[in-house]
């Protein structure tokens, strides 16, 4: 349990949330950071209220005990900046650094954040197949290499990154704009439970806090400060992911972006970051080279070696044959052999098959000379 003075800040933010939403600008999120850099008295003054009056309303006698009981009932916990395992990386935020965190999951893992390389993987909520595939594979391989993956559990790229990190058997931390006890959005309730079971759910807001727009850019600054490198997978030119990338640069952190098709609006923001000097991320080996030194650690080995028939089918799919009949015609293999090969390749992660039966090559590399890179990023067929 964090100390009373630090927890007071979270309780204060919960009580002022609606007022803060009315005064935060609708621009690029800097106003939220400015407000959070104020002390408690200044924050209340900006919200048009008095600190003593606000505290007497929000923190009657026994409030700390009630908060502790609330956290316990919700299987949540708190930590503050005075704890020995508090992540030092938040100091990069200066006056706007959080004083306390509220979380779910394995609290003992909190101390590991910031003690080694972390990556934040973010991107479009309305991600396309390319972005989802790349985010999942990138996070999976980075997690398997021992790098914790941070994201915001939003729809699209964020959730794909968490999914990949979980599949890679590594640590993933979800930083939420809402309180830690519930999934936001609700559609990610199962993912929220899974992350809480093996990783960390973090928020600077206590449970039962209503969600407002200003909380998202406020949350983004935490993700930017936590990771040594923030990677944008897919993002439009007006995107919250670009705000996070800007915050990461302000914190002195590395910013990387995955190149995307030049005619895709989903990749326009990521490509713009690259044009402005962000590091090119073609796969996890690029990330490992940036964070650990070139060649210091090799990315995870490729997947299982396909059989001869599976390799032929894989080549046909890469050449543009997406359905079983065209694959059979292109390869000369009988339909049963093609169906068996597709099933095996999908199981091994080389192919994704949609509800129509159309096959698409994933980013999973095969163990042959030209495909040794961790990710072979491909434009959609």
N, C-alpha and C positions, 0 to 999 in steps of 0.2 A: 504494500500500500504506500503510495506516495505521501509526502508530508502535506499537512493541512494548507500551508500557504501556497504551495504549487497547485494542489488540487482546486483551490479556490478559483484559479484562472479558468479551468475547464468549466466549472459550475457557472462562472460569470459569463463565459461565451455562450453557454446554453441559454441562460436567461436573456441575453442581449441579442440572440440570433436574428430575430425578426427585425429589430431596429437596425442592426448592422446591414441587413440585406437592403434596407431602404436607402442607406447612405453610400453603400459601395457603388462605384461607377460600373458601367456596363462595358468598359473598355477591355484592356488587355490584362487585367487582374492585379496591376501594381497597387491599386487602392486597398485591396484586401491586405496586402503585405504591410502597407503603411499603417493601417489600423492595428494590426497585430504587433507592430513594433512599439505601440503605446503602452505605458504602464496601466495598471488597473484604473487609477483615477482618471487618466487621460482617455482611456477607452470609454468609460462611463460618460465623461464630459462630451466626447464626440457623439455618443448615442443619445445625448439629451437627458441624462439622468445623473443622480448623485451616487457615488460609490457606497457611502454608508447606508443610504436608503435601499440600494440594490442588494447589498449584502444582508441587511436585516430581513428583506423579503425572501431571498433565496436560501439563506443559511441560518435558520433558527437553531436554537439549542439542540444538539444531538444530530446535526446535519451530517457530520463526518461519519458517524456510526450508521446513519441511514444509507449514505453512499456506499460504504463498505458492504453493507448487507445487500444492497441492490446489485453491486458487482458480483458478489458471491452467488446470488440467486440466478444471475445471467451467465454464470461460468466465465466471468470476465475478471480483469485485474487492472491495477494501475501502477505506474512507475513515475518517478519525477527526476529532475535534473540533479538531485542530490544523491541518487542511488549510485553505487559503485559500478553497476553495469549499464549506466545511461550511455547511449551512443554519442561519442565525442563529436561526430561529424555534424551534429546540429549546431555546433558553435559557428559554423560557416554562415549561418543565417543572421548572425549578429543579434540586434535587439528583437527581431521577429522570431527568434528560436522558440520552440515550444517549451513550456515549463513542466508539463506533465503529458503522459500518454495513457490512454485507456486501451486495453487490448483483450484479445481472446487468443487461445492457442498456448503454445509452450513458452511461458514467460522466461524460462532459463535460456532461451535462444536470443533474447534481446541483447545480451552482452556481446554476442558474436557479430552484431551488425556494426560495421565500421572498423572492425579489427582486421579485416582482409578485404580483398576486392569484391565489390558488389556491382551489379548492373541493374539499371532501371530500363525496362522495355515497355514502350508505350506506343500508341497509335490510334488510328481511326476507330470510332465505334461502328461505323458502317463500312467495315473492312470488306474487301473482296477476297476471293479464294487465294490469290497470290499473297496478300498480307497475312491472312490467317495461317497459311501453310508455313510461311517464312518465320512468323513470330513463334509458332509452336516448335518448329525445328530448332530455331536459334536458342530459345529458352531451354529446351530439352538438353541440348548439347552443352550449354554453359553450366546448367545445373549438374549434369553428369561430370563435368570437369571440376566441380567443387565451388563454383561461384553462385552465391545466393542471387535470386532474381526478384526484383521489386517491381510491382505495378499497382494499378488502381482498381482492379476487378471490374472495370467497366465492360460493357458489351464490346465485341470485336477483338482488337489486337490485345488489349489488356488481359482479357479472360483467356485468350489463346496462349499468352505468355505464361500465365499461372498454370494452365493445363500442361504445357510443355515441361515446365520445371518439375511439376509433380510426377510426370511420366519419366523424367530423367532421374528421379530418386533424390533430388536435391532440395534445398531450403527455398521456399518462396514466401515473401511477405507482401500482404495486401494492405495498402494504406487507403483508408476510406475517408470520404468527406462527411459521412454520417457517423453516428456512434458505432462502436465495434460489435454490438450484440446482434445486429441484423444485417442481412445482405442488402446491398444497394448496388444495382437494381435487384428487385425481388426475384427476377428470373435466374439469378446466380446463387440462389439459396444452397443448392447442392455443392457448388464450388466453394462457397463460404464455409460450409461444414467440413469439407475435405481439407481446405487450407488450415482451418483451426485445429484439425486433428494432427497435423504434422508440421505446421509452420506457424506463422504469426499473422494476426489481424490487428492493425494499429490505427488509432485515431487520436487526435488531440481533443476530441469532444467526448464527454461522458455519455453513458447510455441515455436513451429516451430523448435525445436531442432531435428536434425537427430539422429537416434538410432544406437548405436554401442555396441559392446560386453562388454566393460569395465563398461558400465552403470548398468549392472545387478548385479554384486557383489557389486558395489557402492550402489545401491538401497537396497541390502540385509542388509547392516549395519544399515540403517534407521529402517527397520522392526525389527531387533534384538534389537535395543535400545528402541523402543517404548513400547514393551510389557514386562510385568513382567515374562511371560513364553512363550517360543517358542515351539510349538508342531509340530513334524514331523509325518505326517500320513503315507505316503508311499514315499520311496526314494531308488534309487539304490545306490550302494557303491560309485559311482562317480556322485555326484549330487550337484547342487547348493543349495539344501535344507540343506545339511550337512555343507556347507560354512556358511549359515545363522545360523545354530545351533552353530557352532564354534564361530562366532561373538557374539552371545548371551551370551555364556559362558564367553567370554573375557570381556563383559560388566557387568558381575556379575549377569546376568539374569538366571532364571531357564530354563532348557531344558527338554522337555518331548518327548516321542515317543510312537506311537501306535504299539503294537506288531502285527506282520503279519505272514503268513505262512512261515515256514522255507525253503520251497522249491520254494518260489516266489522271482524272482530277483527284483520285485518292492518293496519288503519289506526288502531286504538285508541291505540297509543303515539304516533304522529305527531300525532293530534288532541289528545292530552293535552299534548304539548309546545306546541301552538298555544294551548291554554287557559291554559298557564302563562306565555305571553308570547313564545314563539319567533316569528320573522318568518315571515309567510305567503309561501310560494313557489308561485306559480301558473304560473311559467314562467321561462325564463332572463332575461327582461327584468327581473323582480323582483330576481334575483341581481345582474345588472349594475348596476342602480340602487343597490343596497345597497353594492356594493364600489367602484364607480367614480363614483358620484354620479348623481342622477336626470337622465336624458337625455344623459349624457356619452357613451354608446355605445349604439347601437341593435342589437338582436338581429338575427341573420341573416335575410335575406329569405326569404319563404315559398317553397314548392316551385313547380314548373312550373305554368303556368295550364292547368287541365283544359279539354278541348273541351266543346262544348255538351252532347253526349251523356254525357260523363264527369261533368259537373257534375250532370246529372239523376240519374245513378246514385248519385253521392256523396250527394245529398240524400235519396234513397230509403233508402240504408243508414243515414244518420243518423236517419231517421224510424223505423227498426226493421226494415226488410226486409233480411234477412241472406243469403238464398239467391237464386241466379239467377232461378228461376221467379217468386217473389214480387216481385223487383225488376222483372222484365219486366212483370208484371201491374200493378204500381204506376206504372210510367213509360210504358207503352204502347210501349216499344222492343222490337224483335224479339230473340229469344234470341242470335243471332250478334252483334248490336251490343252487347248487355249483356255477353256473355263478353269481347269485345274491350275494352270500357270497363273491366271489372274487372281484366283483365290489365294494362292501362296504368296504372290507379290503384294497383295493387299495386307495380308497378315504380317508380312515382314516390313511393312511400312513403305514400300517402293511405289505403290499405286494407291490412289484414292478413287473409289467407285461411287458414283451418285445413284439416286433412286431410279434413274433411267437405264442404269447399267453402263454408262459412259465412264471410261477410265481416264485418269489424269495422273501424270508423273508427279510425285511429291519431291521434296527436297532431300530425302534420305539418300545419301551417296552409296554407290555400289563399290565393292572392293576391286576396282581395276584402275590402272594407271591414270587415266584421264579424269577419274571421278573421285580422287582422294580428298579433295577439299571437302570440308564439313558440309557446306551448303552449296549446291549448284543452283543459283537463283535463275529462274527461268521466267520469261514473260508468259502469261497465259496463252494457251493454244488458241 
